[in-house]
């Protein structure tokens, strides 16, 4: 039975970044959990990314070593799948849909409003590590365009003029479900 992510989590009393040695130690624990399972590399990478928020080079190297693979092979897996990130991500991943329906109904304007409000470009994370801004091509909610996904919550009919309100609600924990959202 896989360990919970909590068993790998850093000490709750510390806000300091983990040292490279601490990251490698945690990676060895993750590798031990998955190395003998068929297809274990992807879940190990997912677990490491969940723990660290991204996959820094020492983590990828430790996982590659643990699985007996070359760094370039594991790095290739990481770069192939868009789910993985080698750059730190924020607590909240904001993805703006730029599929046809969302684009036509104002998705580009929503993206521009988010870039301005957050002070970051697509692919970047705010200095406080609260938000990472990204784009998507279709979230399957075309009838509710324009759509923004924040972590796993879909926000529909998002208006550029109400971006600040939406971000405030997300930060304060008032994160409505997709059905109730009218940002």
PAVEXDREN-363397 format. One record per residue: residue number from 1; z, y, x of N, C-alpha, C in turn; residue in three letters. Coordinates in nm, 4 decimals. Layout:
! residues N
PT  num       n.z       n.y       n.x      ca.z      ca.y      ca.x       c.z       c.y       c.x  residuo
PT  NUM         Z         Y         X         Z         Y         X         Z         Y         X      Ala
...
***
This chain:
! residues 183
PT  num       n.z       n.y       n.x      ca.z      ca.y      ca.x       c.z       c.y       c.x  residuo
PT    1    0.0000   -0.1185    0.0850    0.0000    0.0000    0.0000    0.0000    0.1242    0.0890      Unk
PT    2   -0.0926    0.2210    0.0702   -0.0973    0.3393    0.1549    0.0278    0.4246    0.1403      Unk
PT    3    0.0644    0.4849    0.2498    0.1779    0.5774    0.2469    0.1373    0.7015    0.1701      Unk
PT    4    0.2351    0.7701    0.1131    0.2045    0.8956    0.0462    0.1836    1.0029    0.1523      Unk
PT    5    0.1156    1.1073    0.1135    0.0923    1.2180    0.2055    0.2241    1.2774    0.2524      Unk
PT    6    0.3271    1.2733    0.1667    0.4566    1.3299    0.2029    0.5149    1.2635    0.3267      Unk
PT    7    0.4841    1.1355    0.3486    0.5405    1.0683    0.4644    0.4797    1.1209    0.5936      Unk
PT    8    0.3664    1.1902    0.5859    0.3033    1.2472    0.7033    0.3272    1.3980    0.7148      Unk
PT    9    0.3817    1.4583    0.6097    0.3920    1.6044    0.6031    0.4866    1.6598    0.7081      Unk
PT   10    0.4598    1.7830    0.7556    0.5496    1.8460    0.8515    0.6850    1.8745    0.7881      Unk
PT   11    0.7825    1.8933    0.8702    0.9185    1.9217    0.8238    0.9177    2.0452    0.7346      Unk
PT   12    0.9822    2.0342    0.6193    0.9845    2.1434    0.5227    1.0584    2.2656    0.5757      Unk
PT   13    1.1440    2.2465    0.6742    1.2227    2.3591    0.7243    1.1444    2.4462    0.8222      Unk
PT   14    1.0277    2.4011    0.8665    0.9521    2.4734    0.9696    0.8231    2.5316    0.9132      Unk
PT   15    0.7974    2.6567    0.9442    0.6708    2.7182    0.9071    0.5774    2.7306    1.0267      Unk
PT   16    0.6238    2.6887    1.1419    0.5441    2.7040    1.2631    0.4269    2.6062    1.2620      Unk
PT   17    0.3178    2.6456    1.3262    0.2040    2.5531    1.3353    0.2432    2.4314    1.4197      Unk
PT   18    0.1843    2.3181    1.3884    0.2102    2.1980    1.4661    0.1466    2.2094    1.6033      Unk
PT   19    0.2117    2.1531    1.7028    0.1529    2.1489    1.8361    0.0455    2.0412    1.8373      Unk
PT   20   -0.0383    2.0432    1.9403   -0.1425    1.9421    1.9521   -0.0803    1.8021    1.9617      Unk
PT   21    0.0308    1.7910    2.0337    0.0972    1.6604    2.0460    0.1483    1.6106    1.9103      Unk
PT   22    0.2038    1.7019    1.8294    0.2519    1.6634    1.6971    0.1364    1.6187    1.6067      Unk
PT   23    0.0236    1.6894    1.6162   -0.0935    1.6502    1.5375   -0.1402    1.5101    1.5770      Unk
PT   24   -0.1470    1.4854    1.7070   -0.1930    1.3548    1.7552   -0.0977    1.2446    1.7104      Unk
PT   25    0.0324    1.2711    1.7153    0.1309    1.1726    1.6698    0.1101    1.1399    1.5226      Unk
PT   26    0.0918    1.2418    1.4426    0.0683    1.2196    1.2992   -0.0628    1.1439    1.2773      Unk
PT   27   -0.1634    1.1735    1.3590   -0.2920    1.1035    1.3467   -0.2762    0.9555    1.3778      Unk
PT   28   -0.1930    0.9224    1.4767   -0.1704    0.7816    1.5094   -0.1107    0.7088    1.3896      Unk
PT   29   -0.0211    0.7740    1.3161    0.0373    0.7137    1.1961   -0.0710    0.6890    1.0907      Unk
PT   30   -0.1588    0.7864    1.0727   -0.2674    0.7740    0.9754   -0.3619    0.6613    1.0171      Unk
PT   31   -0.3980    0.6580    1.1448   -0.4892    0.5551    1.1958   -0.4291    0.4165    1.1734      Unk
PT   32   -0.3006    0.4002    1.2014   -0.2359    0.2704    1.1813   -0.2470    0.2251    1.0355      Unk
PT   33   -0.2423    0.3187    0.9455   -0.2501    0.2874    0.8026   -0.3897    0.2413    0.7614      Unk
PT   34   -0.4956    0.2942    0.8251   -0.6323    0.2715    0.7772   -0.7249    0.1952    0.8713      Unk
PT   35   -0.6887    0.1777    0.9973   -0.7854    0.1257    1.0947   -0.8347   -0.0158    1.0661      Unk
PT   36   -0.7540   -0.0976    1.0017   -0.7955   -0.2352    0.9755   -0.8544   -0.2551    0.8361      Unk
PT   37   -0.8702   -0.1480    0.7636   -0.9271   -0.1579    0.6295   -1.0773   -0.1293    0.6355      Unk
PT   38   -1.1564   -0.2094    0.5640   -1.3007   -0.1804    0.5612   -1.3255   -0.0392    0.5076      Unk
PT   39   -1.4072    0.0369    0.5773   -1.4367    0.1739    0.5351   -1.3189    0.2678    0.5512      Unk
PT   40   -1.2254    0.2346    0.6384   -1.1023    0.3125    0.6547   -1.1187    0.4480    0.7204      Unk
PT   41   -1.2308    0.4700    0.7889   -1.2483    0.5970    0.8601   -1.2468    0.7166    0.7646      Unk
PT   42   -1.3211    0.7093    0.6568   -1.3291    0.8222    0.5627   -1.1914    0.8522    0.5022      Unk
PT   43   -1.1183    0.7520    0.4500   -0.9847    0.7833    0.3971   -0.8899    0.8393    0.5047      Unk
PT   44   -0.9033    0.7914    0.6280   -0.8190    0.8448    0.7357   -0.8507    0.9920    0.7602      Unk
PT   45   -0.9787    1.0256    0.7615   -1.0180    1.1655    0.7784   -0.9710    1.2500    0.6607      Unk
PT   46   -0.9824    1.1952    0.5392   -0.9354    1.2683    0.4208   -0.7848    1.2926    0.4282      Unk
PT   47   -0.7098    1.1915    0.4687   -0.5647    1.2045    0.4797   -0.5295    1.3094    0.5860      Unk
PT   48   -0.5978    1.3053    0.6984   -0.5713    1.4024    0.8048   -0.6041    1.5434    0.7573      Unk
PT   49   -0.7171    1.5593    0.6882   -0.7525    1.6921    0.6395   -0.6523    1.7409    0.5355      Unk
PT   50   -0.6050    1.6516    0.4505   -0.5034    1.6903    0.3524   -0.3757    1.7357    0.4221      Unk
PT   51   -0.3423    1.6694    0.5295   -0.2211    1.7027    0.6033   -0.2327    1.8339    0.6786      Unk
PT   52   -0.3420    1.8517    0.7512   -0.3567    1.9686    0.8378   -0.4328    2.0839    0.7737      Unk
PT   53   -0.5007    2.0574    0.6625   -0.5779    2.1611    0.5956   -0.7204    2.1697    0.6459      Unk
PT   54   -0.7478    2.1045    0.7567   -0.8811    2.0982    0.8161   -0.8763    1.9930    0.9255      Unk
PT   55   -0.9863    1.9722    0.9947   -0.9914    1.8705    1.0992   -1.0194    1.9358    1.2345      Unk
PT   56   -0.9132    1.9806    1.3035   -0.9353    2.0386    1.4359   -0.9803    1.9309    1.5356      Unk
PT   57   -1.0392    1.9734    1.6448   -1.0957    1.8821    1.7444   -0.9959    1.7770    1.7933      Unk
PT   58   -0.8696    1.8132    1.8251   -0.7762    1.7096    1.8716   -0.7503    1.6011    1.7667      Unk
PT   59   -0.7553    1.6377    1.6398   -0.7342    1.5416    1.5317   -0.8539    1.4470    1.5233      Unk
PT   60   -0.9742    1.5016    1.5281   -1.0947    1.4184    1.5232   -1.0968    1.3234    1.6429      Unk
PT   61   -1.0600    1.3742    1.7595   -1.0572    1.2909    1.8802   -0.9543    1.1789    1.8671      Unk
PT   62   -0.8347    1.2100    1.8163   -0.7303    1.1086    1.8007   -0.7734    1.0004    1.7015      Unk
PT   63   -0.8390    1.0406    1.5944   -0.8861    0.9431    1.4957   -0.9983    0.8582    1.5553      Unk
PT   64   -1.0906    0.9211    1.6271   -1.1984    0.8467    1.6917   -1.1399    0.7431    1.7880      Unk
PT   65   -1.0459    0.7845    1.8712   -0.9829    0.6924    1.9660   -0.9143    0.5779    1.8917      Unk
PT   66   -0.8426    0.6103    1.7855   -0.7701    0.5096    1.7093   -0.8602    0.4077    1.6421      Unk
PT   67   -0.9803    0.4499    1.6042   -1.0742    0.3594    1.5401   -1.1690    0.2943    1.6410      Unk
PT   68   -1.1518    0.3281    1.7699   -1.2375    0.2706    1.8734   -1.3803    0.3195    1.8652      Unk
PT   69   -1.3971    0.4426    1.8193   -1.5308    0.5012    1.8050   -1.5416    0.6215    1.8989      Unk
PT   70   -1.6635    0.6620    1.9259   -1.6827    0.7795    2.0102   -1.6510    0.9054    1.9298      Unk
PT   71   -1.6135    1.0094    2.0020   -1.5875    1.1379    1.9370   -1.7120    1.1847    1.8617      Unk
PT   72   -1.8296    1.1702    1.9236   -1.9522    1.2202    1.8614   -1.9839    1.1455    1.7318      Unk
PT   73   -1.9520    1.0157    1.7258   -1.9774    0.9396    1.6028   -1.8886    0.9902    1.4883      Unk
PT   74   -1.7603    1.0095    1.5158   -1.6684    1.0564    1.4117   -1.6971    1.2028    1.3776      Unk
PT   75   -1.7287    1.2816    1.4772   -1.7648    1.4214    1.4534   -1.8901    1.4295    1.3661      Unk
PT   76   -1.9824    1.3370    1.3853   -2.1026    1.3317    1.3027   -2.0699    1.3026    1.1575      Unk
PT   77   -1.9730    1.2153    1.1338   -1.9288    1.1857    0.9968   -1.8677    1.3117    0.9354      Unk
PT   78   -1.7839    1.3791    1.0129   -1.7176    1.5005    0.9647   -1.8199    1.6079    0.9298      Unk
PT   79   -1.9196    1.6258    1.0145   -2.0179    1.7314    0.9887   -2.1160    1.6929    0.8777      Unk
PT   80   -2.1354    1.5632    0.8531   -2.2286    1.5190    0.7494   -2.1756    1.5478    0.6092      Unk
PT   81   -2.0474    1.5205    0.5867   -1.9898    1.5364    0.4531   -1.9353    1.6771    0.4347      Unk
PT   82   -1.9814    1.7449    0.3289   -1.9389    1.8834    0.3049   -1.7912    1.8929    0.2675      Unk
PT   83   -1.7320    1.7826    0.2273   -1.5899    1.7835    0.1931   -1.5034    1.8171    0.3143      Unk
PT   84   -1.5472    1.7742    0.4324   -1.4673    1.7944    0.5530   -1.4917    1.9323    0.6126      Unk
PT   85   -1.3866    1.9869    0.6713   -1.3966    2.1186    0.7337   -1.3309    2.1145    0.8715      Unk
PT   86   -1.3977    2.1743    0.9681   -1.3400    2.1843    1.1020   -1.2782    2.3220    1.1248      Unk
PT   87   -1.2781    2.4020    1.0192   -1.2146    2.5340    1.0240   -1.1017    2.5375    0.9226      Unk
PT   88   -0.9941    2.6099    0.9532   -0.8822    2.6152    0.8573   -0.9281    2.6661    0.7207      Unk
PT   89   -0.8751    2.6042    0.6176   -0.9043    2.6454    0.4807   -0.7792    2.7037    0.4191      Unk
PT   90   -0.8003    2.7836    0.3170   -0.6883    2.8431    0.2463   -0.6233    2.7451    0.1499      Unk
PT   91   -0.5114    2.7872    0.0976   -0.4390    2.7078   -0.0018   -0.5272    2.6855   -0.1241      Unk
PT   92   -0.6085    2.7854   -0.1558   -0.6980    2.7779   -0.2712   -0.8428    2.7859   -0.2238      Unk
PT   93   -0.9205    2.6829   -0.2537   -1.0631    2.6815   -0.2222   -1.1377    2.7330   -0.3443      Unk
PT   94   -1.2016    2.8485   -0.3281   -1.2781    2.9102   -0.4368   -1.4254    2.8804   -0.4126      Unk
PT   95   -1.4878    2.8140   -0.5099   -1.6301    2.7846   -0.5002   -1.7002    2.8493   -0.6185      Unk
PT   96   -1.7949    2.9344   -0.5897   -1.8732    3.0030   -0.6923   -2.0020    2.9254   -0.7131      Unk
PT   97   -2.0300    2.8899   -0.8370   -2.1537    2.8188   -0.8668   -2.2712    2.9164   -0.8592      Unk
PT   98   -2.3721    2.8765   -0.7832   -2.4963    2.9547   -0.7771   -2.6148    2.8702   -0.8228      Unk
PT   99   -2.5860    2.7709   -0.9074   -2.6934    2.6962   -0.9715   -2.7709    2.7904   -1.0618      Unk
PT  100   -2.8818    2.7464   -1.1127   -2.9725    2.8335   -1.1899   -2.9026    2.9070   -1.3038      Unk
PT  101   -2.8328    2.8354   -1.3907   -2.7692    2.9001   -1.5068   -2.6648    3.0020   -1.4620      Unk
PT  102   -2.5822    2.9647   -1.3669   -2.4776    3.0571   -1.3204   -2.5379    3.1778   -1.2478      Unk
PT  103   -2.6407    3.1529   -1.1688   -2.7056    3.2620   -1.0966   -2.7644    3.3629   -1.1949      Unk
PT  104   -2.8365    3.3124   -1.2948   -2.9016    3.3983   -1.3935   -2.7990    3.4762   -1.4757      Unk
PT  105   -2.6836    3.4145   -1.5014   -2.5823    3.4772   -1.5868   -2.4767    3.5536   -1.5067      Unk
PT  106   -2.5038    3.5829   -1.3789   -2.4162    3.6714   -1.3036   -2.3347    3.6091   -1.1921      Unk
PT  107   -2.3651    3.4859   -1.1535   -2.2909    3.4200   -1.0460   -2.2947    3.4964   -0.9147      Unk
PT  108   -2.4093    3.5557   -0.8831   -2.4226    3.6332   -0.7590   -2.3298    3.7550   -0.7626      Unk
PT  109   -2.3174    3.8193   -0.8782   -2.2274    3.9345   -0.8923   -2.0810    3.8916   -0.8789      Unk
PT  110   -2.0478    3.7746   -0.9328   -1.9120    3.7207   -0.9190   -1.8832    3.6949   -0.7721      Unk
PT  111   -1.9785    3.6350   -0.7019   -1.9615    3.6083   -0.5585   -1.9400    3.7382   -0.4812      Unk
PT  112   -2.0203    3.8401   -0.5096   -2.0057    3.9680   -0.4402   -1.8687    4.0308   -0.4681      Unk
PT  113   -1.8216    4.0210   -0.5923   -1.6894    4.0747   -0.6278   -1.5789    4.0009   -0.5517      Unk
PT  114   -1.5918    3.8706   -0.5395   -1.4925    3.7922   -0.4650   -1.4952    3.8277   -0.3162      Unk
PT  115   -1.6147    3.8416   -0.2602   -1.6253    3.8787   -0.1188   -1.5578    4.0127   -0.0938      Unk
PT  116   -1.5819    4.1070   -0.1823   -1.5225    4.2401   -0.1675   -1.3703    4.2357   -0.1843      Unk
PT  117   -1.3232    4.1672   -0.2879   -1.1794    4.1613   -0.3165   -1.1033    4.0872   -0.2069      Unk
PT  118   -1.1595    3.9779   -0.1581   -1.0919    3.8971   -0.0564   -1.1148    3.9484    0.0856      Unk
PT  119   -1.2219    4.0236    0.1053   -1.2530    4.0750    0.2389   -1.3053    3.9673    0.3327      Unk
PT  120   -1.3718    3.8665    0.2768   -1.4280    3.7587    0.3579   -1.5696    3.7279    0.3130      Unk
PT  121   -1.6428    3.6609    0.3978   -1.7766    3.6142    0.3647   -1.7684    3.4670    0.3239      Unk
PT  122   -1.8768    3.4136    0.2727   -1.8832    3.2728    0.2352   -1.8522    3.1875    0.3580      Unk
PT  123   -1.7651    3.0898    0.3392   -1.7258    3.0008    0.4478   -1.6030    3.0479    0.5245      Unk
PT  124   -1.5544    3.1661    0.4925   -1.4381    3.2208    0.5639   -1.3110    3.2074    0.4804      Unk
PT  125   -1.1991    3.2200    0.5511   -1.0664    3.2112    0.4908   -0.9945    3.3440    0.5109      Unk
PT  126   -0.9203    3.3867    0.4100   -0.8445    3.5117    0.4209   -0.7395    3.4982    0.5312      Unk
PT  127   -0.7051    3.6094    0.5970   -0.6071    3.6038    0.7063   -0.4725    3.5432    0.6654      Unk
PT  128   -0.4336    3.5581    0.5385   -0.3061    3.5006    0.4924   -0.3190    3.3519    0.4582      Unk
PT  129   -0.4386    3.2953    0.4762   -0.4702    3.1543    0.4490   -0.4456    3.1146    0.3042      Unk
PT  130   -0.4542    3.2115    0.2138   -0.4422    3.1797    0.0718   -0.5748    3.1325    0.0132      Unk
PT  131   -0.6866    3.1965    0.0523   -0.8141    3.1679   -0.0113   -0.9240    3.1401    0.0908      Unk
PT  132   -1.0071    3.0416    0.0577   -1.1313    3.0160    0.1295   -1.2429    3.0320    0.0276      Unk
PT  133   -1.3477    3.1039    0.0645   -1.4588    3.1308   -0.0265   -1.5784    3.0451    0.0104      Unk
PT  134   -1.6352    2.9804   -0.0900   -1.7511    2.8955   -0.0685   -1.8416    2.9028   -0.1911      Unk
PT  135   -1.9578    2.8411   -0.1829   -2.0495    2.8365   -0.2966   -2.0823    2.6906   -0.3291      Unk
PT  136   -2.1261    2.6684   -0.4509   -2.1717    2.5373   -0.4950   -2.3012    2.5555   -0.5709      Unk
PT  137   -2.3673    2.4457   -0.6004   -2.4960    2.4553   -0.6687   -2.4905    2.4184   -0.8148      Unk
PT  138   -2.3996    2.3336   -0.8573   -2.3855    2.3036   -0.9997   -2.2568    2.2256   -1.0208      Unk
PT  139   -2.1751    2.2726   -1.1128   -2.0491    2.2054   -1.1450   -2.0568    2.1372   -1.2807      Unk
PT  140   -2.1758    2.1355   -1.3404   -2.1950    2.0679   -1.4672   -2.1384    2.1417   -1.5872      Unk
PT  141   -2.1235    2.2717   -1.5751   -2.0709    2.3516   -1.6864   -2.1658    2.4671   -1.7153      Unk
PT  142   -2.2941    2.4377   -1.7173   -2.3973    2.5409   -1.7295   -2.3831    2.6255   -1.8561      Unk
PT  143   -2.3371    2.5655   -1.9633   -2.3206    2.6391   -2.0886   -2.2075    2.7404   -2.0834      Unk
PT  144   -2.1254    2.7335   -1.9803   -2.0101    2.8235   -1.9655   -2.0299    2.9197   -1.8481      Unk
PT  145   -2.1527    2.9350   -1.8040   -2.1838    3.0166   -1.6861   -2.1476    3.1634   -1.7074      Unk
PT  146   -2.1147    3.2338   -1.5979   -2.0982    3.1834   -1.4610   -1.9630    3.1148   -1.4421      Unk
PT  147   -1.9644    3.0153   -1.3545   -1.8490    2.9297   -1.3337   -1.7974    2.9434   -1.1906      Unk
PT  148   -1.6646    2.9430   -1.1776   -1.5978    2.9422   -1.0481   -1.4984    2.8265   -1.0504      Unk
PT  149   -1.4970    2.7483   -0.9442   -1.3996    2.6405   -0.9334   -1.2967    2.6811   -0.8281      Unk
PT  150   -1.1700    2.6780   -0.8669   -1.0620    2.7061   -0.7721   -0.9826    2.5779   -0.7601      Unk
PT  151   -0.9873    2.5186   -0.6419   -0.9387    2.3833   -0.6174   -1.0061    2.2920   -0.7191      Unk
PT  152   -0.9341    2.2333   -0.8108   -0.9953    2.1411   -0.9065   -1.0075    2.1994   -1.0465      Unk
PT  153   -0.9799    2.3273   -1.0623   -0.9851    2.3901   -1.1940   -1.1124    2.4724   -1.2089      Unk
PT  154   -1.1860    2.4454   -1.3163   -1.3090    2.5190   -1.3440   -1.2742    2.6394   -1.4314      Unk
PT  155   -1.3177    2.7561   -1.3879   -1.2986    2.8805   -1.4631   -1.4358    2.9209   -1.5148      Unk
PT  156   -1.4462    2.9386   -1.6443   -1.5754    2.9631   -1.7069   -1.5906    3.1078   -1.7523      Unk
PT  157   -1.7160    3.1478   -1.7637   -1.7514    3.2830   -1.8090   -1.6766    3.3903   -1.7289      Unk
PT  158   -1.6765    3.3733   -1.5998   -1.6040    3.4645   -1.5115   -1.6791    3.5971   -1.5034      Unk
PT  159   -1.6034    3.7045   -1.5124   -1.6613    3.8388   -1.5054   -1.6200    3.9046   -1.3740      Unk
PT  160   -1.7144    3.9681   -1.3047   -1.6829    4.0318   -1.1767   -1.5683    4.1326   -1.1858      Unk
PT  161   -1.5602    4.2065   -1.2958   -1.4560    4.3079   -1.3118   -1.3160    4.2521   -1.3316      Unk
PT  162   -1.3044    4.1211   -1.3508   -1.1732    4.0603   -1.3753   -1.1310    3.9645   -1.2638      Unk
PT  163   -1.1984    3.9748   -1.1500   -1.1672    3.8880   -1.0364   -1.0235    3.9086   -0.9882      Unk
PT  164   -0.9802    4.0326   -0.9769   -0.8432    4.0609   -0.9311   -0.7397    3.9950   -1.0191      Unk
PT  165   -0.7602    4.0009   -1.1491   -0.6697    3.9390   -1.2457   -0.6668    3.7867   -1.2274      Unk
PT  166   -0.7833    3.7266   -1.2100   -0.7915    3.5820   -1.1901   -0.7162    3.5414   -1.0629      Unk
PT  167   -0.7378    3.6128   -0.9543   -0.6708    3.5792   -0.8280   -0.5196    3.5944   -0.8388      Unk
PT  168   -0.4755    3.6971   -0.9084   -0.3320    3.7180   -0.9283   -0.2721    3.6019   -1.0057      Unk
PT  169   -0.3410    3.5587   -1.1117   -0.2902    3.4456   -1.1910   -0.2831    3.3186   -1.1072      Unk
PT  170   -0.3816    3.2980   -1.0231   -0.3823    3.1789   -0.9374   -0.2649    3.1840   -0.8398      Unk
PT  171   -0.2434    3.2989   -0.7779   -0.1345    3.3126   -0.6805    0.0037    3.2988   -0.7436      Unk
PT  172    0.0171    3.3423   -0.8678    0.1479    3.3364   -0.9337    0.1707    3.2034   -1.0057      Unk
PT  173    0.0728    3.1137   -0.9965    0.0892    2.9830   -1.0573    0.0454    2.9752   -1.2014      Unk
PT  174    0.0014    3.0870   -1.2572   -0.0515    3.0858   -1.3936   -0.1993    3.0521   -1.3837      Unk
PT  175   -0.2262    2.9261   -1.3590   -0.3621    2.8800   -1.3368   -0.4090    2.8039   -1.4598      Unk
PT  176   -0.4701    2.8728   -1.5552   -0.5066    2.8094   -1.6816   -0.6092    2.6985   -1.6629      Unk
PT  177   -0.6126    2.6077   -1.7570   -0.7115    2.5014   -1.7524   -0.8477    2.5567   -1.7891      Unk
PT  178   -0.9496    2.4784   -1.7631   -1.0863    2.5219   -1.7888   -1.1072    2.5574   -1.9358      Unk
PT  179   -1.0410    2.4849   -2.0248   -1.0625    2.5088   -2.1660   -1.0084    2.6460   -2.2098      Unk
PT  180   -0.9020    2.6916   -2.1479   -0.8415    2.8179   -2.1891   -0.8949    2.9374   -2.1123      Unk
PT  181   -0.9606    2.9138   -2.0014   -0.9988    3.0227   -1.9113   -1.1082    3.1118   -1.9702      Unk
PT  182   -1.0869    3.2389   -1.9633   -1.1872    3.3373   -2.0020   -1.1766    3.4564   -1.9079      Unk
PT  183   -1.1868    3.4289   -1.7777   -1.1696    3.5327   -1.6755   -1.2737    3.6410   -1.6874      Unk
***
